[in-house]
């Protein structure tokens, strides 16, 4: 089969609202700094939104951010995720398609509204996310698009979506469709709280359905209950064909078979906002893999994309990543 897409992402379709905040604001509203906290009712999320400083609004969600990064690098991407038939859902749909990502998942009618993530960014660049998931976790196996999954070199699954039983089943179904077509399946663990909530299920998914695993240092150590990073790395290598692990300012480590590559973090003048750093790192690595680059080049593309994203507010590139990559000889 001729591949129509480099990567097809499956994840939580969320509208992001990003605004500056103080540590005092976080304390006042009991927001966990540097983490993602779920808000379970719309009135609560509306109250928090009303109290935030003026911010930027755009389509978001981890896998959607990754696909936007892949498009900026010149890749062909598709996305599967659930929004409601409301104004925010229309914003998400238009924003993603306008950015060059194929998105046409049917809208959810009735029930919860489109998901949103309220991101308060403190002066040290840490992002603290308060997320109302709305209808996004209602994605089911029947919402999957087999044509997109079969015609993408890599199917990319977002750990944030791995909550409802229907979504768990959808992940397995998506991986089966991809593997039956001879394609690869990648997973990002997304957040430490996701690992803590679903450790056993994640371990089973990784061992039996995942070819490429993305995680940060804390997530991978927690997943394998490892005493240190290197031990966790070895455990992950035993489960997956390829592992790509980020370590903040220490850069990242990529391992495939006997090959282990350690890539430095991209230097930036100042860290403004870390929102989307892991998402864009995954974009660089996935684009590199889909276009046949060597493992070190994949890691360097990831570092470049992550470095661009932390230099400004928001989880979507402000610069053309393809041009930045070309200037580096990537």
C-alpha positions in Angstrom: 0.0 0.0 0.0 1.2 3.5 -0.9 1.6 5.5 2.3 -0.6 8.7 2.3 0.6 10.0 5.6 3.9 10.0 7.5 2.1 9.9 10.9 -1.5 9.6 12.1 -2.2 10.7 15.6 -4.9 9.5 18.0 -5.5 11.7 21.0 -7.5 14.1 23.1 -8.9 16.9 21.0 -8.5 20.0 23.2 -8.6 23.8 22.8 -5.7 25.3 24.7 -5.9 28.6 26.6 -2.4 29.8 27.6 -1.8 32.7 29.9 0.9 34.1 32.2 0.4 33.5 36.0 2.2 33.9 39.3 3.0 31.2 41.8 0.5 33.0 44.1 -2.2 32.5 41.5 -1.4 28.8 41.4 -1.6 28.6 45.1 -4.8 30.6 45.3 -6.6 28.3 42.9 -4.9 25.1 44.2 -3.2 24.3 40.8 -0.4 21.8 40.9 2.7 23.5 39.4 4.2 21.8 36.4 1.5 19.1 36.2 -1.9 18.4 34.6 -4.9 18.5 36.9 -8.4 17.3 35.7 -11.5 19.5 36.3 -14.6 17.4 36.1 -17.4 19.9 35.7 -17.9 22.8 33.3 -18.9 25.4 35.9 -15.5 25.0 37.7 -13.6 25.3 34.5 -15.6 28.4 33.6 -14.7 30.0 36.9 -11.0 29.4 36.5 -11.1 30.7 33.0 -12.8 33.9 34.1 -10.0 34.5 36.7 -7.1 34.0 34.4 -5.0 36.7 32.7 -5.7 37.4 29.0 -4.2 34.5 27.0 -3.9 32.8 23.6 -6.4 30.3 22.4 -5.7 27.6 19.8 -6.5 24.0 19.0 -4.3 21.8 21.2 -4.0 18.4 22.8 -0.7 16.5 22.9 -1.0 14.4 19.8 -2.5 17.3 17.8 0.5 19.5 18.8 2.8 16.7 17.5 1.0 16.5 14.2 1.2 20.3 13.8 4.9 20.1 14.4 5.2 17.4 11.8 3.3 19.6 9.3 5.7 22.5 10.0 8.6 20.1 9.3 7.1 19.4 5.9 5.5 16.1 6.8 2.1 14.7 5.9 -0.1 14.1 9.0 -3.6 13.0 9.9 -5.4 13.2 13.2 -8.3 11.3 15.0 -9.9 12.9 18.0 -13.3 13.8 19.4 -14.8 17.3 19.5 -18.4 18.4 20.1 -20.7 20.1 17.6 -20.1 23.5 19.2 -18.1 26.7 18.6 -14.9 25.4 20.2 -15.2 22.2 18.2 -15.4 24.3 15.0 -12.3 26.3 16.1 -10.4 23.1 16.7 -11.4 21.6 13.3 -10.6 24.7 11.3 -7.3 25.3 13.1 -5.9 21.8 12.6 -6.9 21.5 9.0 -5.6 25.0 8.2 -2.3 24.0 9.7 -2.0 21.2 7.2 -3.2 18.2 9.2 -6.0 16.1 7.8 -8.8 16.0 10.4 -12.4 14.9 9.8 -13.5 12.8 12.8 -17.3 13.3 13.1 -18.4 15.7 15.8 -20.0 14.5 19.0 -23.6 15.5 19.3 -25.3 16.0 22.7 -23.6 15.6 26.1 -20.3 17.2 27.1 -18.8 20.1 25.2 -15.4 20.3 23.5 -12.5 19.8 25.9 -10.3 22.7 26.9 -7.0 23.0 28.8 -6.3 26.1 30.8 -2.5 26.5 30.9 -1.0 29.0 33.4 2.6 29.7 32.8 4.8 31.0 35.6 7.9 33.2 35.1 10.2 30.2 35.2 8.5 28.7 32.1 6.7 25.9 34.0 3.2 25.2 32.6 0.5 24.1 35.0 -2.5 22.7 33.2 -6.1 22.5 34.4 -8.0 20.3 31.9 -11.7 19.8 31.3 -11.9 16.7 29.1 -15.4 17.3 27.8 -16.3 14.8 25.1 -12.7 14.0 24.1 -12.4 10.7 26.1 -15.6 9.4 24.5 -13.5 8.3 21.4 -14.4 4.7 20.6 -13.2 2.1 18.3 -15.9 2.9 15.8 -14.6 6.5 15.6 -11.3 5.3 14.2 -10.6 5.8 10.5 -9.1 2.5 9.2 -8.0 4.2 6.0 -6.0 6.8 7.7 -4.5 4.3 10.2 -3.6 1.8 7.4 -2.0 4.5 5.2 0.3 6.1 7.8 3.8 4.9 8.3 3.5 5.5 12.0 0.4 5.6 14.2 1.0 7.8 17.2 -1.1 7.2 20.4 -1.4 9.9 23.1 -1.3 8.6 26.7 -3.6 11.3 28.0 -6.4 9.6 26.2 -5.8 6.3 28.0 -8.5 6.6 30.6 -11.9 5.4 29.6 -12.3 1.7 28.8 -13.6 2.6 25.3 -10.4 4.6 24.7 -8.2 1.7 25.9 -10.0 -0.6 23.4 -9.6 2.0 20.7 -5.8 2.1 21.3 -5.6 -1.7 20.9 -7.8 -1.6 17.8 -5.7 1.2 16.2 -2.5 -0.7 16.9 -4.0 -3.8 15.3 -5.1 -1.9 12.2 -1.6 -0.4 11.9 0.3 -3.6 12.4 -2.0 -5.5 10.0 -1.0 -3.0 7.4 2.7 -3.4 8.2 3.1 -0.1 9.9 4.6 1.0 13.2 2.8 2.1 16.4 4.2 4.8 18.7 3.0 5.8 22.2 3.8 8.8 24.4 3.2 8.3 28.1 2.2 12.0 28.3 2.4 12.7 32.0 3.5 11.2 35.3 -0.1 11.1 36.6 -1.1 9.0 33.6 1.6 6.5 34.4 0.6 6.4 38.1 -3.1 5.9 37.2 -2.6 3.2 34.6 0.8 1.6 35.2 -0.2 -2.0 34.8 -2.3 -1.3 31.7 0.4 0.8 30.2 3.0 -1.9 30.8 0.8 -4.4 29.0 0.1 -2.0 26.1 3.8 -1.2 25.7 4.9 -4.9 25.8 2.3 -6.2 23.4 1.3 -3.4 21.0 4.0 -0.6 20.9 7.0 -0.3 18.6 8.2 3.2 19.6 7.9 4.6 23.1 8.2 8.3 24.1 8.6 9.3 27.7 10.4 11.8 30.0 12.8 10.7 32.7 10.3 10.7 35.5 7.6 8.8 33.5 9.9 6.0 32.4 11.3 5.5 35.9 7.8 5.3 37.3 6.5 3.0 34.5 9.1 0.3 35.4 9.4 1.1 39.1 13.1 1.5 38.4 15.7 2.9 40.8 17.3 5.2 38.2 17.1 6.3 34.6 19.6 3.8 33.1 17.8 0.9 34.6 14.5 2.2 33.3 16.0 2.7 29.8 17.2 -1.0 29.7 13.7 -2.2 30.7 12.1 -0.1 28.0 14.5 -1.4 25.4 13.5 -4.9 26.2 9.9 -4.1 25.4 10.1 -1.8 22.4 12.0 -1.6 19.1 12.8 2.0 19.7 12.8 4.2 22.8 13.1 8.0 22.8 13.4 9.5 26.3 13.8 13.2 27.2 15.7 14.5 30.2 15.0 18.3 30.1 18.3 20.3 30.0 20.2 17.0 29.8 18.9 16.4 26.3 17.5 13.0 25.3 18.4 9.4 24.7 17.3 7.3 21.8 17.8 3.5 21.7 17.1 1.0 18.9 18.6 -2.5 19.1 22.2 -2.2 20.1 22.4 1.5 19.0 22.1 4.1 21.8 22.3 7.8 20.9 22.5 10.7 23.4 21.5 14.1 22.0 22.1 17.4 23.6 19.2 19.8 24.3 18.9 22.6 21.8 20.3 25.9 23.3 17.8 28.7 23.8 18.2 32.3 25.0 15.5 31.9 27.6 12.9 29.3 28.5 9.6 31.1 28.1 7.0 28.3 28.2 7.6 24.5 28.3 4.1 23.8 27.0 4.4 21.3 24.2 8.1 20.6 24.5 7.6 16.9 24.7 5.0 17.0 21.9 7.3 18.8 19.5 10.3 16.6 20.4 8.1 13.7 19.4 7.2 15.5 16.2 10.9 15.9 15.2 11.7 12.2 16.0 8.6 10.8 14.2 9.2 13.0 11.2 12.8 11.8 11.1 11.9 8.2 11.4 9.1 8.5 8.7 11.6 10.1 6.3 14.3 7.5 6.8 16.8 9.6 8.7 19.5 8.1 11.0 18.7 7.9 14.7 21.0 10.8 15.7 19.4 13.0 13.1 15.9 12.1 14.5 17.0 13.1 18.0 18.5 16.4 16.7 15.2 17.2 14.9 13.4 16.5 18.2 15.7 18.8 20.1 15.4 21.5 17.5 11.6 21.4 17.5 11.4 21.3 21.3 13.9 24.2 21.5 11.8 26.3 19.2 8.6 25.7 21.2 10.0 26.6 24.6 11.3 29.9 23.3 7.7 31.4 23.2 4.2 31.0 24.6 2.1 28.3 23.1 2.5 24.7 21.9 2.6 25.4 18.1 5.7 26.5 16.2 6.1 30.2 15.5 9.0 29.6 13.1 9.0 27.2 10.1 10.6 24.1 11.4 11.5 22.8 7.9 13.5 26.0 7.3 15.2 25.7 10.7 16.1 22.0 10.0 17.4 22.8 6.6 19.7 25.5 8.1 21.2 22.9 10.4 21.6 20.4 7.6 18.9 18.2 8.9 
